[in-house]
Amino acid sequence: MPDELYQFTDQERRQYEKAPLPLMVMQVIAGEYHVLLVSDEYCRMVQSDRRSMLEYLNHHSFGRVHPADVARLATFSAAAVKYPECHLTYRLSIQGEYHTLFAHSKRIKKEDGTILLIVSYFDLGNDQTQQSKEQVMSPDLDLLTGLPNSSYFNKYGNDFLQKLLKKTGSVDVIYFDISSLRSYNDQFGFLQGNVLIQNCAEIIQSSFPEGLTLRYVDDSFLTIAASGQLKRLLPDIQKRIASEAADRVTTVKAGVFRMKEAEPATSAVDKAYLAMRYMGDDRQRAYQFYNGQVKKLFEMRDYLMGHFEEALSKSWLKVYYQPIYNLYSKKICSFEAVSRWQEPGHSMLKASSFIPVLEKSGLVYQLDLYVLDHVCRLLAKRRADDLPIVPVSINLSPNDFNLDDFIDQIIAITQKYQIPHKMIQFDLMAVPTVSDQQRLKAGAASLQKNGFRICLDRYGGENSDLSTETLLEYNFDQLKVDVRSFDSNPQKAKIILASVINMTRLLKIVPIVKGIENKTMLNFIRSLGVMMTQGRLLGKEMPERSVRNDPAAFENVEERALFTGLSRINVLDPYLETKDRLNSNFENPQPNSIFVLRGRQAKLVYCNSAFRSWINRLGFADTDAFADSCNAASAGNSIRLWNAIDQCRRVSEISQFDWITENEVFKVRLQLISKTDNLAAFLSDGYKVRDREPHNDYQPLVDGGGLESEKIRLSLLETSNVGIFWKNSRLEYLGANQRFLDYFGLRLKDLLHRQSYELPELSQISSQEEQLLKDGMALDDYLTLESSDNRRTFHYYLSPVYANDAVCGLIGFIMDVSSKMDELNTLRIEAARDPLTTLKNRRSFDRDFSYLTGQELMVMMIDIDYFKTFNDKFGHLYGDAVLKKISETLLHVYGIGHCYRYGGDEFLVITDFSSSDQLLGEDQRVRKLLEQVSILDLKFDIHISAGYVYGQAQTSSEIYEMVQAADRMLYESKKNGRNRITGAPFKTN
């Protein structure tokens, strides 16, 4: 109730007490003032502890206030209750010396109707003793300038104002302020600052000889004069003051209230002061009249400040989501969260209406943490409902980092909802001061260290002034380029945008283009190879309830991993001259593309116009038809493409091949740029090698140096370890050596004049032979033959034979490479340890039989509870980390040599058995070590189910029986609710 002392919540009290400036909060009940709290900075300013200061203040003692200022302070206290804002300069004794304090009071109304006064203070320095004595003698004069002071104004200002208004009919109340006097003092010293104040006083007073000019507060002057003079006089005033300033720049600006009807002088001064504040740091404007815009701005500010806590508690603050699309996958890859203010019955306010107010008041961190909490809650809910989730971007203010534990609060929120840090990205903007830049830089680095991605927002928009400098100082993961202002000059805009995109690629920063509102810009963005985009054309901001649930609309975890790998690929050639870029619409003039493979199916996700022209020359209607042909064909250019892809996968280096048409030979290069378990992405480019001249590509075998053709022929046919065969232009076998016949269990008479498709063992190569006759280019591939008990792999080469510039047949070479493949498989199978966890694997378990029999053993099977669900929700990286953590824990408790990864999320422990009590004690140690364990950037309780048996196994088969029995006990643990252990003595079958 308003008649009772207001009770702060813990968050409110902490907010005020930790405020970054001296602050006092008071409440007036029945005309009596009660100081409810003071900030840490206030206690530091007055050099007193909080308890003593509150006791002094609530005794209403003015003992520390300068005697000449007591009356003014009492008047100020009364005005603070009456007016929304007011201010005062007075002197307070601190450690035996009077300090001049500037006090600014702001009245707010809480949700329950309680009126609170928020008073902030600035210490303007200590007065000299002599000045204090003189001030007692002349309390209405400012000793530095000789002008009347605010005490004089409080006594006589209203009378002067009303008389002048009655005489002239219109009066200007002018609030002059020296721009950045504090910075001026820092640069030139306080003595020079005082000289500047004196010069200002003399120049302003002399400019308004019939008005009243006084020094109102430290760097501000007040003039009351007949209307109509300021516009004419101010340019000269500013010029004269600047000429007297040490830097020849510093001058004054003015806020003006034109009064035509009587009202209190203090109200008129407040309005002039608000007009001055309305200009902010804009030095291009010399003055501002108080008008409807000024009034609306500060009324809005008062409304926002007075209702911010209510907006938080009543959920007037809404979080909207704008989708960010991947132009390659054509799916939603992330969202940007934005805030809206929606009080019931009122119009919705955009963030630009209230965030600046919250930033200036130091409260914006509460909004940003509120948005983060809502985002994490939504992600957790969608995850629990098995709905698709993607990362979300959240805007942060540089002022957020003024709070010492801001990043700790971020981590606490993500941990509360168990949201991996990779799912949250923070968008930051540069700020103008060096100190803020340093604070922001340290905060950004800390967030990145904790696994969050950082984006420089609105490059080219509101953030353009400092963007380049910021890119030099920060290591951003992403950069958002705002193109909403690019429509004014489209051709220049294309040059700028292409350069910015190229710059981000070279800096290894992922570009996101935002503000796309027309298809022309979208198509140009697509041609530059930009992957991530957002704008009203693609998707508008939407409330939480409107976020889509269709999994097909979102990138899944594997797609996100793949496209993350290729997001920094530059499809532009950075070395092209500008004129070449203009002629080719800024694209690489050579055909290039990016395609994604799933299994043996390729899908083009990007190609430039040169590539589209090339496939049109090949006879394909569009890129889809070209991709379908590559996927369906099994010979010629297609088989060479897939061979190059396989080679690129194996060696992770650039591979190349010739794409041959009837008229030309085209060199195609491939590079693997990203891959996951099931997906792979390749960058391809190419160039024309030459026109098609088959007869120049192959040379006949001729005698030379005493080596006769017959000897070469006999050596190849009779002594070579390679199978050889040859065919005519009808692809009929004309002959083969014995090695070839032996490979396939054939006799020569069974082979001659038959074609490959007639022989089951060789039917797989018939299509490649037909393609060879068509384009005359050599090729190679693998042939695999499987039977019920055998698998054989052959590597074969086919080469054309020419006569009179035409292909008249072919010769083939084939080798059995089964043994090499078997060796590789054997190495994989016989690896003794699991590569992920480093535990011994099942192969090692088989080898350990020799020392496991004939002794008292405990055999335990362990399974992670709901591991598949965990993997699906958090991804394989977190799943792998859990497997590693459990492995470390088992090794710690049971020791090296006793633990095995049996398969998937199952573990096997075999150790000596001494007693059930010891066994259960060790199990409890394992479970304790798995409580709130750090898994990458989150903490989890890992629950396991276990089953065990104990006893002796006399034979290897009984060892297996013990494992099976332990597995049955594990099943009992799962059936009875999981997160438990079940065991029994071992009994042989």
N, C-alpha and C positions, 0 to 999 in steps of 0.2 A: 504494500500500500504506500502511496506518496507520503503519508504522515509517519512512516517508519523508516529507519535507516535502511538504505538499499543494500541488499546482499549480493555480492559479486559471485559469479561462478568461478571455479578455479582457473578456467581459461581466460576469463575477463581480467581477473586480478593479475594473472601472469602477463597478459598483454600490456596492461598499463604499467606494472612495476618494471617490466623489462623494456619499456619504450626507449628509443635511442636519444631522448632529450629530456631535460628537467620537466617534470609534469606533476600536477596536483589535481585530484578529483574531489570536489566538494558537493554537498547537498544542503539545501536550505529548507528547514522545517520550522514553521511558525515564526519566520523572520530570523531564525538563528542559524548560523553557518556551522556545518560539521565537515571537517576534513576527513574523508574516508580513507584515502591512501595517497602516497607520494611515490614517485618512481625512484629507482636506484640512482639515476642521473641527478635528480633533485637533491638527494642526500649527499651525493658527491659534490654538488655545487655549493651547498651551504655547509659542507664539512661537518655533518652530524649524522648519527645513526637514525634509522627510521623511527624507532620507538620514542626517542627523546624529541624528535622533530614533531611527530604527531601530537605528543603531549603538549608541547609549546604552542602549536598552532590552534589546538582545540581549547586552550585557555584564553584565546582571543587577546593575546598579549601583543602590543606593538613596540615592545622594548627594543627590538633590534632594528626597527624601521626609523629612518632619519626623521627627526621631529617635524621638519618642513614638509614631509611627504605623507604624514599620517592622515591628514584630512583628505588628500587626493586619493589615498588608498581606500579609505572608507567610501568615498564617492564611486570609485571604480567597482567596489564590491556590490554596491547597490545597483549600478548600471549593468553589471554582469547578469543579474537576475532578470532585468527588464529587456535587454537587447540580445539578439542572437550572438553577436560578437562585439567585443570591445577590447581596447588595449591601454596600457599605461606604462610609463617609465618611472621608476621610483628607486630609492636607495635602501639597501639592507646591509647591516653590519655582519661581516663574515670575518672571523678571526681578528676582530679589532679594527678592521678597515671597511669603509663603506664601499659597496659595489653597486654600480648602476645596473638594475635589472629591467629588461623589457618583458612585460607580462601580457599574454594574449589569452583572453577568455572566450570560450565557445560553449553555448548552451545546447544541451541535447535532451531529448525526451525518450525515456526508456519505454519498453512495451507495456509495463504496468502503470504508466503515467508519471513515474518519478522523474523529476527534473534534476539533472546533474550538470555541474559546471566543470569543464575541462580547462585548466589553466596551464599553458606552457610558458616556459621562461627562457630568456637568453641573457647571459651575463655579459654586459658591455664593458666591464672593467671596473677598477677601483678609483674613487675620487681622491684628489689630494686634500690634505687637511685644511690648507688655506682656502681652497674652493668651498669646502664644507662650511667654513665659518662665514665666507662671503654669501653663500647661498641662504644661510639663516637670516642675514641682514637684508638680502634682496630675493625673496622666494619666488617672485614672478618674472625674473629675468634669467635668461640663459647666459652664463658667465663667458662662454667661449665666443658667442656671436654678438652678444648685447641685445639680441632680439627678445621680445616676450616669449615665454615658454608655455607649456601646456597648463601650468597652474594659472597663469594669467588668462588663458583661454577658458578654463573652467569657471573662472569668476566673471569675466567680462565679455567672452566671445559671443555668447548668445544675444546679449544686448546690442553689440555692434552689428551682428548679422541682421537682426530684425529691423533696426533703424535704417540700414543700408537698403534692405529690401523694400521698405516702405517708401524710401526716397527714390530709388531707381526702378523698382518694379521687377527687376531680375538680377540675381546675384550668382556669381560663380564661386563655388568653394573648390579651391585647387589644392590637391595633395601632391606636392613635389617629392620625388625620391631620387637620391643619387644612385646611379646604376653601379652595382657591384662594389660598394665602398669597402667591404671586407677584403676583397681581392686586391683592391687599390692599396689598402693599408698593409697587406702582406707584402706587396711589391715595393712600396715606397716608404713605409713606416707610418706610425701614428701621428707623428708631428706633421708630415706632409698631408696626412688625412685631415688633421685639424685645420690646416691652411685652406684645403679645398672646401671644407665646411664653412669657414669664414667667408671665402670668396662667393660661395653660393648664396649665403645670407645677404651679403651686400648687393649682389647683382639682382636677386629676386626682389628685395625690398625696394631698391631704386627703380625697378621696372613698374612697380605698382605703388606710387607715392600716396595715392588716396585710399589705398586699401589697408588691410591689416595683415601683416606677414609675421609669422612667429616660427620658432624652431619647435616642432611638435614632438618628435622623438629623435634618436641619435642621428640618423642620416635622412630625415624627412622634415620638410617644411610645409606650413599651411598658410595659404593666402586666401583672404576673403576680399573680393573686389567686384565692382560692377561688371555685368556680363559684356562680352563682345571684345575684350582686350587680348585674351590669351592667344588666339590664332595668329594675331599680328605680332605679339611680343615674343612668343616662345622661341621661334627660330633664332632671334638675336640673343635671347637668354642662353640657349644651348650653346651657341657659337662662342659667346664670351666666357662661359664656364669652361668649355673644352680648351680654350686658348690659355686659361690660367692653370689647367691641370698638368701634372708632371708628365703624363703620357700623351697630352694633347688630344685625347679621345674621350675620356670619362666626362659625362655631363649628367643632366637630369631628364627625367620623364615625368609626365603629370597625369593624374586622374582627376576628372572634373565632374562636379555635380552642379547642374544649373538649377537654381531654386527660384521658383516663381510664386510659390505659396508658402506661407509660414510653416515651419516645422522645427523641432529642436536642433540646436547646432550640432550636438553629438551625432544625431542621425544623419545630418548632411555630411559630416566628416566621414562617417562610416561609408556612405555611398561613394564619396570621392575616393576613399581608400580602396573600395572594391573595384572601381573603374581602373585605378592604377594597377591593381593586382591582375586584372583581366588581361593586360598586355603581356604578362609573364616576362620571358627573357627576350622578347622581340624588340631589338634596338632600332628597327626600321620605323617604328611608330613613335612619334613624339608625345602624343597625348591620346586619351580615351575619355569620352563622355560617358557618364552613367546613363544607360538606356535599358530598353526591354531585354536586349541580349545579355547584358551584364547581370541584370536582375535574375533572368531565367537561369543563367549559369550557376550563380551562387545559391539560388533557391534549390536548384537541382542538387548541388553539392551538399547543402544542408539536409535535404531530404535523404540523400544517399547515406551520409554519415549518421544521421539520426535513426535510420532504419536498417543499417547493415546487419547488426546482430539479429534483428528480427527476420531479415531476409534469409539469413543462414539457418536459423532455427525453424522457420516455417517453410523452408524449401521454395522460397520465391526465386532463388537462383537455380536456373535450369541448365543442364548440360546438353548441348546439341552436337551432332556428329556429321561431319562432311566427309564423304568417301574419297579416298585417293586411289586411282585406278592404275593398273599396270597395262600399258598399251600392248605389251607383248603377249601376256596371258589373257588379256581382255577381262580381267577379274579385279575385284576389290582387293588391294594388297595392304591397306591400312586406313585409318580414319584420323581426322584432326578434330579434337574436342574443343568446342567454343562455349562460352558462357553467355547466358541471357538472364535478364532481371524481369520477372513477371509477377508483379503484385496483383492479386485478384481484383478485377474491375478496372485495371489500368492498362495502358498500352505497354507492349513488351519493349524493353530497352536493350540495345545491342551493347557488346562489351566496350566499344569505343566511348559510350556514354558514361560509364561508371568506373572503368579501370583507371583512367588518369587520376580521378579523385582518390581512389583507394591507394594508388601509388604515392601520392603526395602525403597522405595521412599515415603511411606505413602499415596499412592493413591488407595490402594486396596479397601478402603471403597466405592469409587465411582463405582467400578466394581460391588461390592456386592449389592449396592442399585440399580444399573442399572438392574442386574439380577432379583432382587425382583420386580422392577417395571414391567418388562416384564412378569414375572410369574403371578402377580396380574392382569395385563391387559388380559392375556390369559384366566385366570379363569373367569374374568368378562365377556369376550366375549363368552366363551362357555356357561356360565350361561344364558346370554341373548339369545343365540341361542338354548336354551333348550337341550344342549349336556351334557353328563355326566361329572362331575368333581370329583376329588379326591385330597387329600392333596398333597403338593409338598414340598420336602426338598431342602433347599438352603444352600450352604456352606458359612460360615463366617470365616474371619480371626481374630485372637486375636487382630491384629492391628486396626481393626474396632472400637474397644472400646476406642481407644485413642481420638476419636472424642466425645466431651462431649454430643452432642445432637444426637448421632447416633441412639439410640433407639427411640427418638422422631421422627426422619425421617422415621424409619421403620413403626411406627404407622400411620404417616401421609400418607404414600403410601398405606397401607392397607385400610385406611379410604377413600382415594381418589377413590379407586375401590370397596369399601364396601365388602372387603374380610374378613370373620370371621377368627380370629386368629388361631382357631383350624385347619384351612386349610393350615397353613404354619408351617413348622418345620425347625429348624436351626441346621445344623451339625457343630460341633465345634471340634477343635483339641487342645491338650494340648501344652503349650509352655514352654521353659526351665527356664525362670527367675521367681523368686518369685513375683516380682512386676507385671509382665504380668499375672501370675496365679491369683493374687488377683484381678486385673482389670477384667480378663475374668470371674472369679467366680461371681463378683458383676454384671457383664453384663448378664451372664446366668440367675442368680436369678431374675433380673429385667424382662427379657424376659418371664420367666415362670410366674411371677406375672401378666404379661399382657396377659396370656392365650396362649402363644406360647409353643410348645413342643421343647425340647432340646435333641440332640443326640450326644453322643461321637463317633466320626467317626474314622474308620480305626484302630480299636483295633486289634492288632496282625499284623498290617502292618507297615506303616511309623510312626504310633503313639504309638508303643509298649513300648517305653522307659518309658513314664510317665503315661501310661494308668491306672495302678493299683493305683498309688498315686492320680490320678485325680478322680477315682471312690470313694476314701475315702473322698474327699473334696467336691464333687459335688452331686447334686440330679438329675441325668439324667433320662429322660423318656425312652430313647431308647439307644441301643448300637449296632453299626455296627461292625460286626466281619468280617475281611477280610481274606478269605481263599485261595487267589491266591498263597500264598507261601507254602501251606500245601501239595503239591504234592510230595515233596522231600522224605518224610517218611510217607506214608499213615496211618500205624498203630498207630504211635505216634501221628500223626495229629488227629486221631479219639479220642484218650484219651484226648488230650488238648481241642479239640473242645467240647466234651461232658462235660468236667469240666467247661469250660467257659459258656456254655449254662445253666448248672445247677446253676452256680454262679449268672448269671443274674436273674434267677427265684427267687433265695433266696433274692436278693437285690430288687426284684420287679421292675426290668428293663426289658423292652421288647427287645429281641434280634432280630436283622436283619442280616442275613448272606449275604454278598456280595462277588462278585468275583467268582460266580459259573460258571464253564466253562466245566464241564463234568457230565454225568448222574450218575456216581458212587458217586460223592460228593453230587449230588442232592438227591439221594435215601437215603444216610446216614443222610443228613440234615432232610429229611422227617421223618425218623425213630426216631429222637430225639424230634419230636413234634414241631420243629421250624415252625412258621407260615409265617413270611415275609422273602422273599429272592429276590436277584437281581443278575444279571450277564449276560454275553453275551449269555449263553445257553438259558436263558429265554427271553431276549429282549435286543437289542442293543440300544445305544443312537440314538435319532432321532430328526430331526428338528420339529418345531412347526406344520408345515403343514402335517407331517406324523402321528401325534397323532390320534389314532383311535376315531371314533365317535359312534361306536356300543355300545348301553347301556348294552348289555349282557356281554361285555368284562370288565365292571367296577363294583366294589361294589357300591351298592346304600347306601343311608344314614342309613337305618335301619340295613343293613348287616354290615356296618362299625361300628355302635354302638355295635352290638352283638359281633363281633370279637374283638373289643377293650376290652370288658369285659372279654374275655377268653384268651387274648394274654399273660397273665402272669401265666397261668396254667402250672405246671410242671408235665409232664407225666413221667418223670424219677423219680425213687425212690432214693432220695439223700443219703440214708443210706446203699446202696449196697456197698460191698467191691469191690475193683478194679478188682480182679480176677473174681468175678461174672459178672461185667460189660463186661469183655473181652469175657467170655463164652456166654453172651447173646447179643453181639454186642451193649453193653451199654444200652439196653432197659430194662424196668421193666420186670422181668420174669413172672409176673402175667398178664393175659389178661387185657388190658385196652383200652378204646376208648373214642372218643368225638363225639357226634352226635348232630345235629341241627334239631329242630322241627319247622315246619310251619303248624299250625293246627294239624291234626292227621297224618301227614306224617313225618317220621324220615329219615334223611340222614346222613350217617357216613362221617365225614370229617377227622378223624384220627383214626388209630388203630395200635397197635404194632403187631409184628409177633406172639406173644403168643395168641393174640385174633384171628388172622387169622387161627392159628392151631386149636383153639377151635371150630370155626364155621365149619371148615372142618370136625372135628369129629362129628359135629351135622348133617352132610350130605349136607352142602351148598357148592356150587362151588366157590363162592366168596362173598365179602362183600355186593355187590349190591343184590345178591340173598337173603342173610340173611335179609337185610333191607326191601326188597319187601315182604318177608314172614311176618315180624313183622307188616308191614303196612296193609297187606291184611287180616291176620287172626283175628278172634274175640273170641278166646277161648284159654284155656290152658296157656302155657307160655307167649303167646302174650298178653292175657288179664291181666296176672299178671304184665307184663312189663308196660302196660299202666296204671294200677292201681297204681303202684309204681311211675310212672311219675306224675300222678295227685296228689298223696300225696306229692311228692317232691315239686311240684308247690305251693300247699296250705300252707305248713308249712315251706318251704325254709330250710329244714334240710335234712340230708342224709336219704334216704329210701332204703330198701332192700327187696329182694324177692328170692324165690327158683326157679331156672330154672331146670326142671325135665326132664330127658330122661329115656329110658328104663334101663340104666345101672348106672346112677349116679345122685346125687343131687348137683347142682352148685349154690353157693350163689352169687347173683349179687347186687352190691351197686351202687346207683345213687346219684349224687350231682348236683344241679342246679348251674351253674357257670356264666351264663350271660343271660339276657333276654331283649326283647323290646316289643312293643305292639303286634307284630305278630310272633316273633321268640323267641326261647329259646334254650340254649345250655346246655348239660348235660355231665358230666364226669362220666364214668362208669368203674368199675373194678370188679373183682370177684375171687373166688377161689373154688376149689372142697371141698364139705363138707364131702361126703361119697359116697360109692357105694349104689345103690338102694336096700333098704330092706323095702318094704311097711309095712310088718306085724309088724315091730318094731315101726312104726310111730303112731299107734293108739291103744288105750286100750279099752276093752269092759266095759260097765257100769255094775257093780255088786252090789248086796245087801251088806250092811254093816252098822253097828251101829244102827240097828233097822229101817233103812229107806228102805222100800220095793220098788221094781221097779214099782209095780202097782200104788202106791201113786205118785211117780214121774211122771209117764205117765199121770195120771188123772190131776195132777196140770198143766202140760204143755199144755194139750189139752183143759182144761175147764176154767182155771183161768188166763192163761198167756195173756199179752197184745201184744204178738208177734204172728204173723201168722206162723203156722207150717204145713209142708206137708212132705210126704215120698213116695219114688218110688222104684220099683224093678230094676233089671239089664237091663230090656228092656225100662226103663225110663217111665213106665206107672204109673200113680198116683194110690197109694194104699190107701191113706187116707189123711185127712187134718183136722185141728181144725176149729172151727166156726169163729175165728178171720180171718183166711186166706180166708174162703168162703165169709165173709162179705166184705173184701177188694175189691173183684172183682165181687160181686153180683152173686155168683154161688151157686148151690145146690150140695150136695155131689154126687148125682146120675149123675149129668152132668159132674162130674170130674173123677170119678173112671174109671181106665183102659184106659184113654186117655193120649196122650202125649202133652207136652207144645206147640209144633208147631201147634197143632190142635185148640188151644185156642188163639184168637187174643190178649187177654190181657197179655198172658204169652209167646208168641212166641219169645220174645226177649232173653229169657234165655235158649232156647233149645240148642244152640251151646255150651254154657258153661257147661251144664249138660253132653253133649257128651264128652267133653274134660275131665271132672272129672272122668268119667268111664275109660278113657284111661290111665291117669297118676296117679289117686288116690290121688290127692292133693286138699285140701279145697280151696275155693276161695270166693270172695265177689265182689259185684258191685252194681250199681244203676239202677233202672228201672223207666222210666218216661212214664206216660200215659197222653195223651192230648185229649181233646174233644173241641167242639166249645166254651164252656163256663167254662172249668175247666182244671186244670193241677195238676196232682198228682205225687209225687216222692216217691219211695220206696227204701229202702236199704235192700239187701238180702244177705244171706250167704248159701253156699252149702257145705255139708260135706259128705264124703263117708262112707258107712257102709260095714264092712268087715265080711266075713265068710270063714273059712278055707284058710286064707291068700289071699283071692281074693275079689275084690269089688263086692258085691251082690246087691247094691242099694245105695240110697242117702237119706239124710234128709235135708230139707231146712227150713230156718228161714227168715221171712220177716217183716219189720216194715215200717209204713207210716211215712215219715219224711217231708211231705208236709208243715206242719205248721211251722217247723223250717226254711225251705227254704223261706216260705212266710214272716216270720218275718225279715229275712235278707233282702229280697227285699223291704219290707216296710221301713226298716231303711234307705236303700239307697235312695228310692224315696222321703221320707219325710225329708231328710236332708235340713235344712233351707237355707244353704249358699253354693254357688259354691266353691268347694275346691281350685280351682286354683286362683281365683281373690278375694275371700272372700266377694264378693258382694252377695246380696240376689238373690235367683234363682226364677224360675217361680212358684215353690210351694209356696214360700213366697208371691209372687204377688197375688196368689189366696186368701191367708189368709188376705191380706191387704184391701180387698174390703170394709170391714165394715167402714173404716174411709175415703175412697176415694170418696164416693158418696155424692152428695148434696153440693159441693163446687167448686169454680173456680179452675180449674186444667190446667196444661200444661202437655201434654203427648208427649214425644219425642222418636223416634226410631233412633238409631245410628248404622251405619255399617262401618267397616274398608274397605277402598278402596283397591281392588286387594289383599285381605288378602291371598287367596288361592295361588296366584302366589308367594307372599312373602314366605309363608310356604314352598312351593315346592323348592324355590331357596335357602333359608337359613336354613330350618329345623325347627322341632317343638320346639326346645329349644328357638330359637329366636322368633318364633310365640307366644309361651307362655309368653315370656318376654314382647312382645308388648301388649298382652291382659292385663297383670298385670299393665303395664304403663298406659294404657287407663283407667283402673279401678281406679288407684290412682288419675288420673287427674279428672275424673268425681266426685269422692268423695271430692276432694279438692274444686271444683267449686260448686257442687250442694248439698254437705253435706250427712252425713250418714242417711240412711233411705229412700232416694229418688232414689237410683240407683239399677238396676237389670242387671244381665247377663241373657239375654233372651234366648240365645242359640248360639253356635258357635261363630261367631264374631259379633253378634248383641247385643246391649245394649239398655235398656229401662230406661228412666228418667221420673219420675212423681213428679211434684212439684207444689206449689201454683203459680197461674198466676197473675201477677200484670200489666205488660205492655209488648208490643212487643219489645220496645227499650231495656228493661232490659234483655229480653230473648236473643236477638241478641248479646247484650254485653257479656253475659255469654258464648255464643257460641264462640265468638271471643277469650275470655280468654282461653277456652279449646284448640282452634286451636293454639294459641300462645305457650301454654305450651307443645304442641306436636311437636314443631319445634326443629330439631337437638337434639333429646333426646338420651341419652345413652342406648343402648340395648346390654347388655353384653359387648363385646369389640368394638362395632361399634356405630356410630351415624347415625340417620335417621330422616327424616321428615315424620311423620305419618299423613296421610291424612284420613279424615273421611267424610262421607256423612250423612246428618241428615234430618229427616222429623218430623214435629210436628203439633199438633192441640191444641186449647185451648177452654175451655168452661166448662159446668157442665154435669155430668152424674148422673142421678137420680137412676139408678139401676145397678146391677152387669153386666147385659148384655150390658148396655151402656158403661161401662168401657172397655169391650172388643171391642165395636164398636170404641171407641176413639183410642185404640191400633191399630186396623185395619186401621183406617183413617190415623194415623201417619205413618203407614207402606206404605200406598199409597203415602203420601208426600215424604217419603224416596225414593220410586221408581222414583218419578219425579226428585229428585236431581241426581240420578244415570243416568237417561235418558238424563239429560241436561249437563252432563260432569263430574259429581262427584265432590268431595271436595267442597261441598256447602250445604246450608241449605234451605229447602222449608217448608212453613207452611200455615195454614188457620184456620179460626174459625171452631169449631166442630158443625156438624149438624147431628141430630139423623135421623136414617133411617125411 
